[in-house]
Amino acid sequence: MPLTPAARETFTRLFGAEPEPSPTDPELMETLQNQIFDEVFSAGVLTDVERELLTVTCLATMQTLPQLRAHVGAALRVGATPEQLRETVYQCQPYIGYPKTLNAVAVLNEVLTAHGVALPLAPAATVAYEKREKAGAAIQRPLYGDEVAEVFAGLPAPFDTQVPHMLTAVAFGEVETRGVLDIAFRELVSLVAIAALGAATQLRPHVAGAIRAGNSRQKVAAALVQALPYIGGPYALSGLVLVANYEEGASFEAYR
């Protein structure tokens, strides 16, 4: 089963060299490359930069660091900026936690340094520490309503208020207010990270949040299809079922 011309062209565009046959598993690599670099890359409305940033999201979430290193280089080659790559990894932090984020940032910084990029990059924070909660709520409520406060209201004190505060102030107030990436793309990154984690309960509200942030259903579907060969069919299909059944104007309650 030889590589299709489209798969060969896309691979070369991303990695700067034509694919070489695997000396041990040529059939597996041909299947992989035809699916990812032909079928997946040719479907939907994503640019090469968007595809590679979402691939970086998958690999950072799963901590597949050798592949992350390769795709950071590919992202730079197709036009992603160092700042876009940094913000993509930072956007994963509320979902994957600090240790995995630090591992991913270390790989990112190694590749950036090898490409002659001076570190640290310019700051991108836009909100003062004491204003995080208000700024975060301004993003969170239009996308998710007050569901976080409602869901955790039954926790014993002080966690009934502390947990919603941390989610609003950090995930939205600190991270999602940062510059470089817009809210719509940040919500795609969050959705793909959640899908890669297999966090099924959070998938439903985040599919709705990604659409409410301004992404079309086609773009949300394309993001999950881009993730599929990296995170596996079951995790991606769980999100795609929700996109297929999304109802415009449905209540927040319907997507909890």
C-alpha positions in Angstrom: 0.0 0.0 0.0 2.1 2.9 -1.2 1.8 6.4 0.2 -0.7 8.6 -1.7 0.7 11.7 -3.4 -1.3 13.9 -1.0 0.2 12.1 2.1 3.7 12.4 0.7 3.3 16.1 -0.1 1.8 17.0 3.3 4.5 15.0 5.2 7.3 16.8 3.2 5.6 20.2 3.8 5.5 19.6 7.6 8.9 17.9 8.2 11.1 19.2 5.4 12.0 15.9 3.9 10.2 13.1 2.1 9.0 10.2 4.2 11.3 7.2 4.3 10.0 3.6 4.4 10.1 2.0 7.9 12.8 -0.8 8.0 10.7 -2.8 10.5 7.0 -1.8 10.2 6.4 -0.4 6.7 2.7 -1.4 6.5 1.9 0.3 9.9 3.8 3.5 8.8 2.1 3.6 5.5 -1.4 3.3 7.1 -0.5 6.0 9.6 0.9 8.4 7.1 -1.9 7.9 4.6 -4.6 8.4 7.3 -3.0 11.4 9.0 -1.3 13.3 6.2 -3.9 12.6 3.5 -7.4 11.7 4.8 -7.3 13.8 8.0 -5.3 16.8 6.6 -7.6 17.1 3.6 -10.8 17.2 5.7 -12.4 20.2 7.2 -11.6 23.9 7.5 -8.4 24.0 9.5 -5.2 25.6 8.4 -1.8 23.8 8.6 -0.9 26.0 11.6 -4.2 25.2 13.4 -3.8 21.5 12.7 -0.3 21.5 14.1 -1.2 23.5 17.2 -4.0 21.0 17.9 -1.6 18.1 17.3 0.8 19.7 19.8 -2.2 19.9 22.2 -2.8 16.1 21.9 0.9 15.2 22.3 1.4 17.6 25.3 -1.7 16.1 27.0 -0.6 12.5 26.4 3.1 13.3 27.2 4.3 11.6 24.0 7.3 13.9 24.1 9.4 12.5 21.2 6.4 13.1 18.9 5.8 16.5 20.5 9.4 17.5 19.7 8.8 16.6 16.0 5.5 18.4 15.7 6.8 21.6 17.4 9.3 21.6 14.6 6.6 21.0 12.0 4.5 23.7 13.4 7.3 26.2 13.1 8.0 25.0 9.6 4.4 25.7 8.4 4.3 29.1 10.0 3.3 28.9 13.6 5.0 31.4 15.8 6.9 30.6 19.0 4.3 32.6 20.8 1.4 30.6 19.4 3.1 27.4 20.4 3.8 28.7 23.9 0.2 29.8 24.4 -1.2 26.5 23.1 0.8 24.6 25.7 -0.1 27.1 28.4 -3.8 26.7 27.5 -3.5 23.0 28.3 -2.4 23.7 31.9 -5.8 23.9 33.7 -6.7 20.5 32.1 -3.5 18.5 32.2 -1.9 20.0 35.4 1.5 21.7 36.0 3.8 18.7 35.8 2.7 17.7 32.3 2.7 21.3 31.2 6.3 21.8 32.5 7.4 18.6 30.6 5.8 20.0 27.4 7.3 23.5 27.9 10.7 21.9 28.3 10.4 20.2 25.0 9.0 23.3 23.4 11.9 25.4 24.7 14.5 22.9 23.5 13.1 23.1 20.0 12.8 26.9 20.1 16.4 27.3 21.3 17.6 24.9 18.5 15.8 27.2 16.0 17.6 30.3 17.4 14.6 31.7 19.3 15.7 33.9 22.3 14.0 32.9 25.6 12.0 34.0 27.5 9.4 35.1 25.0 7.6 38.4 25.5 4.9 38.3 28.3 1.3 37.8 27.1 -0.6 38.2 30.3 -3.3 40.9 30.1 -5.0 40.8 33.5 -3.7 41.8 37.0 -3.7 39.1 39.6 -6.4 40.8 41.7 -8.7 41.1 38.7 -8.6 37.5 37.6 -12.0 36.5 39.0 -13.9 39.3 37.3 -12.1 38.9 34.0 -12.5 35.1 34.0 -16.2 35.3 34.8 -16.7 37.6 31.8 -15.4 34.9 29.5 -16.8 31.9 31.4 -20.4 32.9 31.9 -21.3 33.5 28.2 -19.8 30.1 27.3 -20.8 28.0 30.3 -23.3 29.9 32.4 -23.0 29.5 36.2 -22.8 25.8 36.0 -19.4 25.6 37.8 -20.7 27.3 40.9 -23.9 25.3 40.8 -22.2 21.9 40.4 -19.8 22.4 43.3 -22.2 24.2 45.7 -22.7 21.0 47.5 -19.1 20.6 48.5 -18.2 21.2 52.2 -16.9 24.7 53.0 -14.5 26.2 52.0 -14.3 24.0 48.9 -17.9 25.0 47.8 -16.5 28.5 46.9 -12.8 27.7 46.5 -13.1 25.2 43.7 -15.3 27.5 41.5 -13.0 30.4 42.3 -9.9 28.4 41.1 -11.6 27.4 37.9 -12.8 30.9 37.1 -9.7 32.8 38.2 -7.1 30.5 36.8 -8.6 28.6 33.8 -10.4 31.7 32.5 -9.0 34.7 34.4 -5.3 33.9 34.0 -5.0 31.6 31.1 -7.8 32.4 28.7 -7.3 36.1 28.9 -3.8 35.9 27.7 -2.9 37.4 24.3 -1.8 35.8 21.0 -4.6 33.2 20.7 -8.2 34.2 20.5 -10.9 32.8 22.8 -12.4 30.6 20.0 -9.1 28.8 19.3 -8.4 28.5 23.0 -11.7 26.7 23.5 -10.7 24.3 20.7 -7.4 23.6 22.5 -9.3 23.0 25.7 -11.7 20.7 24.0 -9.0 18.6 22.3 -7.1 18.4 25.6 -10.2 17.1 27.4 -10.8 14.6 24.6 -7.2 13.4 24.8 -7.6 12.9 28.6 -10.8 10.8 28.0 -12.7 13.2 30.4 -16.1 12.3 29.1 -18.1 14.2 31.6 -16.4 17.5 30.6 -16.7 16.8 26.9 -20.4 17.8 26.6 -20.1 21.4 28.0 -16.8 22.0 26.2 -18.2 21.0 22.8 -21.0 23.6 23.5 -18.4 26.1 24.8 -16.3 25.8 21.7 -19.3 26.5 19.5 -20.5 29.3 21.6 -17.0 30.9 21.5 -17.5 31.4 17.7 -16.3 28.1 16.1 -18.6 26.5 13.6 -19.7 22.9 14.1 -17.6 22.0 11.1 -14.5 23.5 12.7 -15.1 21.8 16.0 -15.6 18.5 14.2 -12.4 19.1 12.2 -10.5 19.7 15.4 -11.7 16.4 16.9 -11.0 14.5 13.6 -7.5 16.1 13.6 -7.0 14.6 17.1 -8.5 11.2 16.3 -5.4 9.4 15.0 -3.3 10.7 17.9 -5.7 10.1 20.8 -7.5 7.1 19.4 -11.0 6.6 18.0 -13.0 6.1 21.2 -11.9 9.4 22.8 -12.4 11.5 19.6 -15.7 9.8 18.7 -17.1 10.6 22.1 -16.7 14.3 21.2 -17.9 13.9 17.6 -21.2 12.3 18.7 -21.8 15.5 20.8 -21.0 17.7 17.8 -23.4 15.7 15.7 -26.2 16.1 18.2 -25.5 19.8 19.2 -28.7 21.9 19.2 -28.2 25.6 18.6 -29.8 27.6 21.4 -30.0 24.6 23.8 -30.0 25.5 27.5 -26.8 25.3 29.5 -28.4 22.5 31.5 -28.6 20.4 28.4 -24.8 20.4 28.1 -23.8 19.7 31.7 
